[in-house]
């Protein structure tokens, strides 16, 4: 643009501004004259421009668009209700002919019937913002709200039901919690604990806030329940026998009288405090994801259950029970353990997996345990705000399960294809469900994943379900939630549960003989495996289908097999194996019977009852057809019978008893007899070489195999003949 053009443009703008200014002056003067009665009497009044009112587009009855809703009472007065109802629903579209213009709230009685007229209605501009006013009285026999979307045409035919419990935690409790390793103070390190306080006896604090109730068992048991556990019926609530814990208190209560300690120091600070606090966290967690309280009634927890050393942690259909486990672990009460046990009650209520109502399969029991562990993860997530909560039972300082691993604990299976290795122990298969949850949480987020698992439990986990059927159900519910089903297929492929129509699952087994291992391909495919790649974890590889491998030294090795099939589908399986050049060790435990003298074929052994390995110097048996084993013990009269067994590793493979003829002595001695053995062996018929053979001798009450001894003694020798 040239300078002249710029100048002309500026001039035009100035002129336009002057015109607008004059117009405004004229309007102002006209209005001024009219308001003062001046001006011509026949002048036409100035009218504002007509505003067109938009037509209401609503022409149809609304449908219920609420996806999820939950409510937790915040009013601590008995019989009163208040707080925000959290509602998830699509954004209201103005042009929708069935647009929701308000949500009306009705009371619902304990039989599920709507009571009276709507007592609360949301504003049209904030349809799904529902705030129950303070001091709202709860009608008698009422335990739920019904939310009905409405518009000028009518009400939705179906509403959303929200159950609730009356929160009565009118006092905030301070006090210690935790154990000798991790200690905290409620009211300082953590928020205070909501309990009930009455004016009885000048002030009585009760561990019952309407949502959670805690009973102190004082290291006793529920004898009525214990005597009937075999009938598989749920326990009954007995408030008279097991009332909530209470103590005298003032208006600023503190509770610190539940310490377990010994001469070393404090073991746990207050199981009661922790149970009350954690129980409320668990309640809130389930309310959020279920959309309703976890159980029909409040959560009832009994702590200090049974002997002080007892490791009780179980759901009996009415109570979650926890022992002290002193001095083995810290208290069995932790956030995830409470969520786990209450989770059993939830699954019994919302699904077909109610083991008190009917028989359920072994796999359904695995689902119970996995769901309990996963619910523990969710409770910890709600409490901590982060997702790094995958070790179940860590706070207890005892047994743990690693839910971010396929093999969750010692003895757990490595894959679904190792199913039989777990036998009837359904705990050892938890990883088949929990590890896919971990993987999917990393992809979708932990909250959507948990909701998919919850919906699976409600919709399609059946009493006699299999793990494969349960996984298929999770895939279906992911699709319903709009999440990729392919993600579920891949997650369960990691544990070798097949949900695909075409593909391959890598798998192998291993037969170990000391440092020598025979690997056997056990892969499954919808076509045919054509390529194998083994990684032995020691820098060596193989492309054979089922290779042999000799490790250079003892140790643990991660073995990885990657297979490819004709359809070019690929999969990898990894298993950790331990190899050793030693025989299985004999456990070192205290025993009540000891060997005092031993001779083999006339050769005396310099025996020490604290040692078991006498293989350094081989014993030469000069008369193999007439070899006498003579053992004398320090017990003249045994309280129990004794079984003596002797094995010889005839094939030198490092395993006692893998061939029938390797068990050369199997002798029973009745109780009341001396702890001793005198027996004659004929070794001349057994296979032999110039190499000395390993021999194992065990004298025990119940000898299961060559690697077990707990009441008697055991020793290893080397013999040649």
C-alpha positions in Angstrom: 0.0 0.0 0.0 1.4 3.4 -1.0 1.6 6.4 1.3 -1.2 8.2 -0.6 -3.5 5.1 -0.3 -2.7 5.0 3.4 -3.6 8.6 3.8 -6.9 8.2 2.0 -7.8 5.2 4.2 -7.1 7.2 7.3 -9.2 10.1 6.1 -12.1 7.8 5.3 -11.9 6.3 8.8 -12.0 9.7 10.4 -15.0 10.8 8.4 -16.8 7.6 9.3 -16.1 8.2 12.9 -17.4 11.7 12.7 -20.6 10.5 11.1 -21.1 8.0 13.8 -20.5 10.6 16.4 -23.1 13.0 14.9 -25.6 10.2 14.8 -25.1 9.4 18.4 -25.5 13.1 19.3 -28.8 13.2 17.4 -30.1 10.2 19.2 -29.1 11.6 22.5 -30.8 14.9 21.9 -34.0 13.3 20.7 -34.2 11.1 23.8 -33.5 14.1 26.0 -36.2 16.2 24.4 -38.8 13.4 24.6 -38.0 12.7 28.3 -38.3 16.4 29.1 -41.6 16.8 27.2 -39.9 18.8 24.4 -40.0 18.2 20.7 -42.9 17.9 18.3 -46.1 16.4 19.7 -46.6 14.2 16.6 -43.1 12.7 16.6 -43.0 8.9 16.3 -41.5 7.3 19.5 -38.3 5.3 19.0 -38.9 1.5 19.4 -36.2 -1.0 20.3 -35.7 -3.7 17.7 -37.9 -6.8 18.2 -36.1 -9.7 19.7 -37.1 -13.1 18.3 -37.8 -15.6 21.1 -36.3 -19.0 20.1 -38.8 -21.8 19.9 -38.4 -24.6 22.5 -37.0 -27.6 20.6 -38.3 -30.1 23.2 -41.0 -32.3 21.6 -40.2 -35.7 23.1 -40.1 -37.4 26.5 -36.4 -37.7 27.7 -34.5 -40.9 28.1 -32.2 -41.5 31.1 -28.7 -40.5 29.9 -27.1 -40.9 33.3 -24.1 -43.2 32.9 -23.0 -43.4 36.5 -24.0 -41.7 39.7 -23.0 -42.2 43.3 -23.5 -40.5 46.6 -22.0 -40.6 50.1 -23.8 -38.9 53.0 -21.8 -36.1 54.5 -24.2 -35.1 57.3 -23.1 -36.7 60.5 -26.4 -36.2 62.3 -28.5 -39.4 62.7 -31.4 -39.4 60.2 -30.0 -36.5 58.2 -28.6 -36.4 54.7 -26.4 -33.9 52.7 -23.7 -33.8 50.1 -23.1 -33.8 46.3 -24.5 -36.5 44.1 -21.8 -37.2 41.5 -23.4 -37.7 38.1 -21.7 -38.8 34.9 -23.8 -38.0 31.8 -23.4 -36.7 28.2 -23.4 -33.0 27.7 -26.9 -31.6 27.2 -27.5 -30.7 23.6 -29.9 -27.7 23.2 -31.4 -28.9 19.9 -32.2 -32.4 21.2 -36.0 -32.9 20.9 -35.7 -35.1 24.0 -33.5 -32.7 25.9 -33.3 -33.2 29.7 -34.3 -30.0 31.4 -34.1 -31.1 35.0 -33.4 -34.1 37.2 -36.0 -34.8 39.9 -35.2 -36.7 43.1 -37.6 -39.1 44.8 -37.2 -41.1 48.0 -37.2 -44.9 47.7 -38.1 -47.2 50.5 -36.4 -50.4 51.5 -38.6 -52.4 49.3 -37.6 -50.4 46.2 -40.8 -48.4 45.9 -40.9 -44.6 45.0 -42.3 -42.5 47.9 -44.3 -39.3 47.3 -43.5 -36.4 45.0 -40.1 -35.2 43.9 -38.5 -33.3 46.8 -35.5 -31.9 44.9 -35.2 -30.6 41.3 -32.1 -29.5 39.5 -31.9 -26.2 37.6 -32.2 -26.2 33.8 -28.9 -24.5 33.4 -27.1 -27.1 35.5 -29.2 -30.2 34.9 -26.7 -32.7 36.3 -25.5 -30.7 39.3 -27.3 -32.2 42.3 -26.5 -31.0 45.7 -28.6 -32.3 48.6 -29.1 -29.5 51.1 -27.7 -29.7 54.7 -30.1 -31.0 57.4 -32.2 -32.9 54.9 -34.3 -35.4 56.9 -34.4 -39.0 55.8 -38.0 -40.5 55.8 -38.5 -43.7 57.8 -37.6 -47.0 56.1 -35.8 -45.1 53.3 -32.4 -46.1 52.0 -32.2 -44.9 48.4 -32.8 -42.0 46.0 -34.3 -42.2 42.5 -33.1 -39.8 39.9 -35.6 -39.2 37.1 -34.7 -36.9 34.1 -37.6 -34.7 33.0 -38.5 -32.0 30.5 -41.7 -30.1 29.6 -43.1 -33.1 27.8 -42.7 -35.6 30.6 -40.5 -37.9 32.7 -38.1 -40.6 31.6 -39.6 -44.0 32.0 -36.5 -45.3 33.7 -34.4 -43.6 36.4 -31.2 -44.2 38.3 -31.4 -45.7 41.8 -28.8 -44.6 44.3 -28.6 -46.5 47.6 -27.0 -44.9 50.6 -26.2 -45.4 54.3 -26.8 -42.8 57.0 -23.4 -41.4 58.0 -23.3 -40.8 61.7 -19.6 -40.0 62.2 -20.1 -36.8 64.3 -16.6 -36.9 66.0 -13.1 -36.7 64.6 -10.6 -39.0 66.3 -6.9 -38.5 66.7 -4.3 -41.2 67.7 -1.4 -43.3 66.5 -1.4 -46.0 63.7 0.9 -48.2 61.8 3.8 -50.4 63.1 7.4 -50.2 64.1 8.5 -49.6 60.5 5.8 -47.2 59.3 4.2 -45.0 61.9 1.6 -42.2 61.5 -0.6 -40.0 63.6 -4.2 -39.5 62.7 -4.8 -35.8 62.8 -1.2 -35.0 61.9 0.1 -37.2 59.1 -3.3 -38.3 58.1 -6.8 -36.9 58.4 -8.7 -37.7 61.6 -10.9 -40.8 61.9 -14.7 -40.4 61.7 -16.4 -42.1 64.6 -19.6 -41.6 66.6 -19.7 -39.8 69.9 -22.7 -39.7 72.3 -23.2 -38.0 75.7 -23.6 -41.4 77.5 -21.5 -41.7 80.6 -20.3 -38.1 80.1 -19.0 -38.9 76.6 -18.8 -42.2 74.8 -16.8 -42.7 71.6 -18.0 -45.6 69.4 -16.1 -47.1 66.5 -19.2 -47.0 64.2 -19.9 -44.2 61.8 -22.9 -45.7 60.0 -20.7 -46.8 57.1 -18.1 -49.0 59.0 -18.2 -50.7 62.4 -15.2 -52.2 64.2 -15.4 -54.9 66.9 -12.5 -55.8 69.2 -12.3 -59.6 69.6 -9.6 -59.3 72.3 -7.9 -62.5 70.8 -11.0 -64.6 71.1 -13.0 -66.3 68.4 -16.6 -66.4 67.3 -17.1 -70.0 68.6 -20.6 -70.3 67.1 -19.3 -69.5 63.6 -16.2 -71.6 64.0 -18.2 -74.7 65.0 -20.3 -74.4 61.8 -17.8 -73.3 59.2 -18.1 -76.7 57.4 -21.8 -76.0 56.5 -20.8 -73.3 53.9 -23.4 -70.9 55.2 -22.8 -67.2 55.8 -22.3 -66.0 59.4 -25.0 -63.9 61.1 -24.6 -60.4 62.4 -24.7 -60.4 66.2 -24.4 -56.9 67.6 -25.0 -58.0 71.1 -22.1 -60.5 71.1 -19.8 -58.3 69.0 -20.7 -54.7 69.6 -18.6 -51.9 68.1 -15.6 -50.9 70.2 -16.2 -48.0 72.5 -14.4 -46.0 75.1 -15.0 -42.9 77.3 -13.9 -39.7 75.7 -14.2 -35.9 75.6 -15.2 -33.6 72.7 -11.7 -33.8 71.2 -11.2 -37.6 71.4 -7.8 -39.3 71.1 -7.4 -43.1 71.2 -3.9 -44.6 71.9 -4.6 -47.7 74.0 -4.3 -50.5 71.5 -0.5 -51.0 71.4 1.1 -54.5 70.9 4.7 -54.4 72.2 7.3 -56.6 73.7 10.7 -56.1 75.3 12.2 -54.9 72.0 9.6 -52.2 71.5 6.3 -51.4 69.8 5.0 -53.9 67.3 1.8 -52.2 66.2 0.3 -48.9 67.5 -3.4 -49.3 67.0 -5.1 -52.0 64.9 -8.5 -50.5 66.0 -7.6 -47.0 64.7 -6.2 -48.4 61.4 -9.2 -50.6 60.8 -11.7 -47.8 61.4 -9.8 -45.4 59.1 -9.1 -47.9 56.3 -12.6 -49.4 56.5 -14.0 -45.9 55.7 -11.6 -45.5 52.8 -12.6 -48.9 51.4 -16.3 -48.0 51.8 -15.8 -44.7 49.8 -13.8 -46.5 47.2 -16.5 -49.1 46.5 -19.3 -46.4 46.5 -17.4 -44.5 43.8 -17.0 -47.4 41.4 -20.1 -49.5 42.2 -22.4 -46.4 42.4 -23.8 -47.8 45.7 -22.6 -49.1 49.1 -20.4 -52.2 48.9 -22.8 -54.3 51.1 -26.4 -54.2 51.9 -25.5 -53.1 55.4 -22.5 -51.3 56.8 -19.0 -52.9 56.6 -18.4 -54.8 59.8 -14.8 -55.6 60.8 -13.5 -57.7 63.7 -9.9 -57.2 64.7 -7.6 -59.0 67.2 -9.4 -62.2 66.1 -8.2 -65.5 67.6 -4.9 -66.2 69.2 -2.4 -63.3 69.0 -0.2 -65.3 66.6 -3.1 -66.1 64.4 -2.9 -65.0 60.7 -6.7 -64.8 60.2 -7.9 -62.6 57.3 -11.2 -63.8 55.9 -14.7 -62.9 55.0 -17.4 -65.0 56.6 -20.5 -63.5 55.0 -21.1 -60.9 57.7 -17.7 -59.8 59.1 -14.2 -59.2 57.7 -12.0 -60.9 60.4 -8.3 -60.1 61.0 -5.8 -61.6 63.4 -2.7 -60.0 64.9 -0.1 -62.4 63.4 2.3 -61.4 66.2 5.2 -61.9 66.0 5.2 -63.3 62.5 3.8 -60.3 60.7 2.5 -56.9 61.7 -1.3 -56.8 62.2 -3.2 -58.5 59.3 -5.1 -55.2 59.0 -4.0 -53.0 56.1 -5.9 -51.0 53.5 -5.6 -53.6 50.8 -6.4 -56.5 53.1 -9.6 -54.9 54.2 -10.5 -54.1 50.6 -9.7 -57.7 49.6 -12.0 -59.2 52.2 -14.8 -56.8 51.7 -14.4 -57.5 48.0 -15.5 -61.0 48.6 -18.7 -59.7 50.1 -19.1 -57.4 47.1 -18.6 -60.2 44.6 -21.1 -62.4 46.5 -23.7 -59.7 46.3 -23.3 -58.3 42.7 -22.4 -61.5 40.8 -23.2 -65.2 40.5 -20.0 -66.0 42.4 -21.7 -66.4 45.8 -19.9 -69.3 47.4 -22.4 -69.2 50.4 -25.4 -69.6 48.1 -24.2 -72.3 45.7 -21.2 -74.3 44.6 -18.6 -72.3 42.5 -15.8 -73.6 40.4 -12.1 -73.5 41.3 -11.6 -70.9 38.6 -14.5 -68.8 40.2 -12.5 -68.9 43.4 -9.5 -67.6 41.6 -11.7 -64.8 40.3 -12.7 -64.0 43.9 -9.1 -63.7 45.0 -8.0 -61.7 42.0 -10.9 -59.4 42.4 -10.1 -58.9 46.1 -6.5 -58.1 45.3 -7.5 -55.7 42.5 -10.0 -53.9 44.8 -7.1 -53.5 47.2 -5.2 -51.7 44.4 -8.2 -49.4 43.9 -8.5 -48.6 47.5 -4.8 -47.7 47.7 -5.2 -45.6 44.5 -8.1 -43.7 46.1 -6.0 -43.1 49.2 -2.6 -42.2 47.7 -3.7 -40.7 44.4 -1.1 -42.7 42.4 -1.1 -46.1 40.7 2.1 -47.6 42.0 0.3 -49.8 44.4 0.8 -53.3 42.9 2.3 -55.2 45.9 -0.6 -56.7 47.9 0.1 -57.1 51.6 3.3 -55.0 51.7 2.2 -52.9 54.7 1.7 -56.1 56.8 5.4 -57.0 56.5 4.5 -60.6 55.7 3.4 -62.6 52.7 2.9 -60.5 49.5 1.6 -60.8 46.0 3.1 -58.8 43.1 0.2 -57.9 40.9 2.4 -56.3 38.3 3.9 -59.7 37.5 2.4 -62.9 36.0 3.9 -65.0 38.7 2.4 -63.2 41.7 4.0 -65.2 44.5 6.3 -68.1 45.2 4.8 -71.2 43.6 2.4 -69.3 41.3 2.2 -70.5 37.7 4.0 -68.8 34.9 1.2 -69.0 32.4 -2.3 -70.4 31.9 -0.7 -73.3 30.0 0.9 -74.3 33.3 -2.5 -74.5 34.9 -2.2 -78.1 36.3 0.9 -77.1 38.3 -1.3 -75.2 40.7 -3.5 -78.2 41.5 -6.5 -77.0 43.6 -4.6 -74.0 44.9 -6.6 -71.2 43.2 -4.3 -68.5 44.7 -1.5 -69.6 42.5 -3.6 -68.6 39.4 -4.4 -65.1 40.5 -1.9 -63.6 38.0 -4.0 -64.9 35.1 -6.5 -62.2 35.9 -4.6 -59.6 37.8 -1.7 -59.2 35.4 -4.0 -58.4 32.4 -5.7 -55.9 34.7 -2.2 -54.3 35.3 -1.5 -54.2 31.6 -4.9 -52.7 30.7 -4.6 -50.1 33.4 -1.5 -48.9 31.8 -3.3 -48.5 28.5 -6.8 -47.3 29.5 -6.2 -45.9 33.0 -6.9 -47.7 36.2 -10.5 -46.4 36.7 -12.0 -47.5 33.3 -10.2 -50.8 33.7 -11.7 -51.5 37.1 -15.2 -50.6 35.9 -14.8 -53.1 33.0 -13.9 -55.8 35.5 -16.8 -54.8 37.8 -19.2 -54.9 34.9 -17.8 -58.3 33.9 -18.5 -59.6 37.4 -22.1 -58.3 37.3 -23.0 -59.4 33.8 -21.2 -62.5 32.8 -19.0 -64.1 35.5 -20.9 -67.3 36.3 -20.6 -69.7 39.3 -19.0 -72.5 37.2 -17.0 -70.2 35.0 -13.5 -70.9 33.6 -10.7 -68.4 33.5 -11.0 -68.4 29.7 -14.7 -67.6 29.9 -14.0 -64.9 32.4 -11.4 -63.3 30.1 -13.9 -63.5 27.2 -16.4 -61.7 29.4 -13.9 -59.0 30.1 -13.3 -58.6 26.4 -17.1 -58.2 25.7 -17.5 -55.6 28.5 -14.6 -53.6 27.2 -16.4 -53.4 23.9 -19.6 -52.3 25.6 -17.6 -49.5 27.3 -16.2 -48.4 24.0 -12.7 -49.7 24.7 -10.6 -51.7 22.2 -11.3 -55.4 22.5 -7.9 -56.0 20.8 -6.2 -54.6 23.9 -7.9 -57.3 26.0 -6.9 -60.0 23.6 -3.2 -58.9 23.8 -3.3 -58.6 27.6 -4.5 -62.1 28.1 -2.2 -63.4 25.4 0.6 -62.4 27.8 -0.6 -65.0 30.3 -1.4 -67.5 27.5 -5.1 -67.3 27.6 -6.3 -67.6 24.0 -9.0 -65.1 23.0 -7.9 -64.7 19.3 -9.2 -66.6 16.2 -5.8 -66.8 14.6 -2.4 -66.6 16.2 0.2 -68.4 18.3 1.1 -68.8 22.0 4.7 -69.5 22.9 5.3 -72.0 25.7 7.9 -74.6 26.8 8.7 -77.0 29.6 12.1 -77.9 31.0 13.5 -81.1 32.4 16.6 -80.4 34.6 19.3 -82.8 35.5 21.8 -80.8 37.5 23.4 -78.3 35.0 22.0 -80.1 32.0 18.5 -79.1 30.9 16.3 -80.5 28.1 13.9 -77.8 26.8 10.7 -79.0 25.1 8.6 -76.7 22.9 5.0 -76.7 23.9 3.7 -73.8 21.8 0.1 -73.6 20.6 -0.9 -72.2 17.2 -3.9 -72.0 14.8 -1.5 -73.0 12.0 2.0 -74.5 12.5 5.2 -73.2 14.2 8.0 -72.8 11.7 10.7 -70.8 13.6 12.1 -71.0 17.1 14.5 -68.7 18.8 15.7 -69.7 22.3 17.6 -67.3 24.6 19.1 -69.3 27.5 19.9 -66.2 29.6 23.6 -67.0 29.7 24.5 -65.5 26.3 23.7 -68.6 24.4 20.9 -69.1 21.9 19.4 -71.9 19.8 17.0 -72.2 16.8 16.1 -75.8 17.4 12.5 -76.8 18.3 13.5 -78.6 21.6 17.1 -78.1 22.3 19.4 -79.4 25.1 21.6 -76.9 27.0 24.3 -77.3 29.6 24.8 -74.3 31.9 28.3 -73.4 33.0 27.4 -72.9 36.6 24.6 -72.9 39.1 22.2 -70.0 39.1 18.9 -68.5 38.0 18.4 -68.0 34.3 15.6 -66.2 32.4 14.8 -68.5 29.5 13.0 -66.9 26.6 11.3 -68.7 23.6 10.1 -66.7 20.6 8.1 -68.6 18.0 6.7 -67.7 14.6 4.0 -69.7 12.8 3.1 -70.1 9.1 0.8 -67.1 9.3 3.7 -65.0 10.4 2.1 -64.6 13.9 4.7 -64.3 16.6 4.8 -64.7 20.4 7.3 -64.9 23.2 7.3 -66.7 26.5 9.7 -66.3 29.4 10.3 -68.5 32.4 12.9 -68.2 35.1 14.6 -71.5 36.0 17.1 -72.5 38.6 19.8 -75.0 37.9 22.3 -76.4 40.3 25.0 -79.0 40.4 23.9 -80.0 43.9 21.2 -82.4 45.1 18.1 -81.0 46.7 19.0 -79.6 50.1 17.7 -81.0 53.4 15.8 -78.4 55.4 17.5 -77.2 58.6 14.9 -77.4 61.3 14.7 -78.2 65.0 13.9 -81.9 65.7 13.0 -84.0 68.7 14.9 -87.1 67.7 18.6 -87.3 66.9 21.0 -89.9 65.4 23.8 -90.6 67.8 25.7 -93.4 65.9 25.8 -94.7 62.3 27.7 -97.3 60.4 27.4 -98.4 56.7 28.9 -101.8 55.8 31.0 -101.8 58.9 32.3 -98.2 58.3 31.6 -95.9 61.2 30.6 -92.3 60.4 31.8 -89.5 62.5 28.3 -88.1 62.7 27.2 -84.7 64.0 23.5 -84.0 64.4 23.9 -80.4 63.2 25.4 -81.5 59.8 23.9 -83.6 57.0 26.5 -83.6 54.2 29.0 -86.5 54.5 29.8 -86.9 50.8 33.4 -85.6 50.9 34.9 -89.1 51.4 33.3 -92.0 49.6 32.6 -95.2 51.6 33.9 -98.4 50.0 31.5 -101.3 50.5 33.5 -104.5 50.4 30.6 -106.8 50.7 27.8 -105.3 48.5 25.5 -108.3 48.8 25.6 -108.1 52.6 25.7 -104.4 53.4 24.3 -103.6 56.9 23.1 -100.1 57.8 23.0 -99.6 61.5 21.7 -96.4 63.0 21.2 -95.7 66.7 19.3 -92.7 68.1 19.0 -90.8 71.3 15.3 -91.7 71.8 14.4 -95.0 73.4 10.6 -94.7 73.2 9.2 -92.7 70.3 5.9 -90.9 70.6 5.1 -91.4 67.0 6.0 -94.0 64.4 9.1 -93.6 62.3 9.6 -94.3 58.6 13.2 -94.9 57.4 14.0 -94.5 53.7 17.2 -94.8 51.9 17.8 -93.7 48.2 20.8 -94.2 45.9 21.1 -92.1 42.8 21.9 -95.0 40.5 21.7 -93.0 37.2 23.8 -90.1 38.5 21.3 -87.5 37.3 21.2 -85.5 40.6 17.7 -86.7 41.5 16.8 -89.2 44.2 14.0 -91.6 43.4 13.3 -90.8 39.8 13.6 -94.5 39.1 11.8 -97.1 41.2 14.9 -99.1 42.1 16.6 -96.1 43.6 14.6 -96.4 46.8 16.5 -99.2 48.5 15.1 -99.1 52.0 11.5 -98.3 53.1 11.0 -99.5 56.6 8.2 -98.7 59.1 8.9 -98.6 62.9 5.9 -98.4 65.2 5.6 -95.8 67.9 7.0 -96.7 71.3 10.1 -98.3 69.7 13.6 -96.8 69.8 14.6 -94.3 67.1 16.9 -96.6 65.2 17.4 -98.6 62.1 19.1 -101.9 61.4 18.7 -103.3 57.9 20.5 -105.5 55.4 21.0 -104.4 51.8 21.9 -106.4 48.7 23.5 -104.0 46.3 25.0 -106.6 44.0 22.0 -106.6 41.7 21.9 -102.9 41.2 23.6 -101.1 38.2 27.0 -99.9 39.1 30.0 -98.1 37.7 33.4 -97.2 39.0 31.9 -93.8 40.1 30.7 -93.5 43.7 27.0 -93.1 44.1 25.2 -90.6 46.2 23.0 -92.0 49.1 20.4 -90.2 51.2 19.0 -91.6 54.5 15.9 -90.1 56.2 14.3 -91.2 59.4 11.1 -89.2 59.9 7.5 -89.5 61.2 6.1 -88.9 57.6 8.7 -89.1 54.9 7.0 -87.7 51.8 10.1 -87.7 49.6 13.9 -87.4 49.5 13.7 -83.6 49.9 11.6 -83.5 53.1 12.4 -84.0 56.8 10.9 -82.2 59.7 10.7 -84.4 62.8 13.5 -86.8 62.4 17.0 -86.5 60.8 18.6 -86.9 57.4 22.0 -87.2 55.9 23.8 -87.7 52.6 26.7 -90.1 51.9 28.7 -91.4 48.9 29.1 -95.1 48.5 30.9 -97.4 46.0 31.0 -101.1 45.5 
